């Protein structure tokens, strides 16, 4: 790994129903996801999370691709929040589930573990 580069450059969360998943993330994170096209794989459907190249953090997208299931994977993506309990409070109404309510991770802040509408577990991270 190159020390001067953030370890994650991009992430993808695989989904089965793009509109349902998009609505979940837009509701919980209060963000607008934008459609993307993949010229290399024409039957791949993608919606990207808001991101700005060149600043701290990583960009990523929801991805729907035939033959690639959602849920049950071993990768956990954490979304940065000011206070993760705020986003956590919107999860159930958006169709998701709370796996573990906000809890302290010591000097590193707090996290909530939630499950989206597609069965993917994600994390919410904040310093307060």
C-alpha positions in Angstrom: 0.0 0.0 0.0 1.2 3.5 -0.8 1.4 5.6 2.4 0.5 8.9 0.8 -2.8 7.6 -0.6 -6.1 6.8 1.2 -6.4 3.0 1.3 -9.9 3.0 -0.3 -10.2 4.6 -3.7 -13.7 3.5 -4.6 -16.4 1.2 -3.3 -19.4 -0.6 -4.8 -22.5 -1.9 -3.0 -24.3 -4.5 -5.1 -28.1 -4.4 -5.2 -31.0 -6.4 -6.7 -33.5 -3.5 -7.0 -31.8 -0.2 -7.9 -34.7 2.1 -7.3 -35.4 0.6 -3.9 -31.7 0.7 -2.9 -31.3 4.2 -4.2 -34.3 5.5 -2.3 -33.0 3.8 0.9 -29.5 5.5 0.7 -30.9 8.9 -0.4 -33.4 8.8 2.6 -30.9 7.7 5.2 -27.9 9.8 4.1 -30.0 12.7 2.8 -27.9 12.7 -0.4 -28.8 12.5 -4.1 -27.3 9.6 -6.0 -26.6 10.1 -9.7 -26.9 7.6 -12.6 -23.6 6.4 -14.1 -23.0 4.5 -17.3 -20.4 1.7 -17.8 -19.3 1.6 -21.4 -17.4 -1.6 -20.7 -20.4 -3.4 -19.3 -23.6 -2.2 -21.0 -26.0 -4.2 -18.8 -24.5 -2.8 -15.5 -26.7 -0.3 -13.8 -24.9 2.2 -11.4 -25.8 5.2 -9.3 -22.9 7.1 -7.7 -22.8 8.6 -4.2 -21.9 12.3 -4.1 -18.1 12.7 -4.0 -15.4 15.2 -4.9 -12.1 13.9 -6.3 -9.0 15.2 -4.6 -10.3 15.5 -1.0 -10.4 13.2 2.0 -12.6 10.1 1.6 -13.7 7.9 -1.2 -16.3 7.8 -3.9 -18.5 4.9 -4.7 -21.7 3.6 -6.2 -24.6 1.2 -6.0 -24.3 -1.4 -8.7 -26.8 -3.8 -10.2 -25.3 -6.5 -12.4 -27.0 -9.8 -13.4 -25.4 -12.7 -11.6 -23.9 -10.7 -8.8 -26.0 -11.1 -5.6 -26.3 -8.5 -2.9 -26.0 -9.1 0.9 -24.0 -11.7 2.7 -20.6 -10.3 1.7 -17.6 -9.9 3.9 -16.9 -6.2 3.2 -18.2 -3.4 5.4 -18.4 0.2 4.1 -18.6 3.0 6.7 -20.2 6.3 5.7 -18.9 9.4 7.6 -21.5 11.4 9.5 -21.5 14.3 12.0 -23.5 12.2 14.4 -24.3 8.7 13.3 -27.5 8.5 15.4 -29.1 11.1 13.1 -28.7 8.8 10.0 -29.5 5.8 12.1 -32.9 7.3 13.1 -33.9 7.3 9.4 -33.1 3.6 8.7 -36.3 1.8 9.6 -38.5 4.4 7.9 -36.4 3.9 4.7 -37.0 0.2 4.8 -33.8 -1.0 6.4 -32.9 -2.5 9.8 -30.7 -1.5 12.6 -28.2 -4.3 13.5 -26.5 -2.4 16.3 -27.4 1.0 17.6 -24.8 3.7 17.9 -22.0 2.7 20.2 -18.5 4.0 21.2 -15.4 2.7 19.6 -13.2 4.6 22.1 -10.9 7.3 20.8 -12.1 6.6 17.2 -15.6 7.9 17.8 -18.9 6.1 17.4 -20.5 3.7 14.9 -23.9 2.3 14.0 -24.3 -0.9 12.0 -27.3 -1.1 9.8 -28.7 -3.3 7.0 -30.0 -1.8 3.8 -33.0 -2.9 1.7 -30.8 -5.3 -0.3 -29.4 -7.2 2.7 -26.0 -5.4 2.8 -24.7 -4.4 6.2 -23.1 -0.9 6.2 -21.6 1.2 9.0 -22.2 4.8 10.0 -19.2 6.5 11.6 -19.0 9.8 13.5 -16.7 11.4 16.0 -19.6 12.5 18.3 
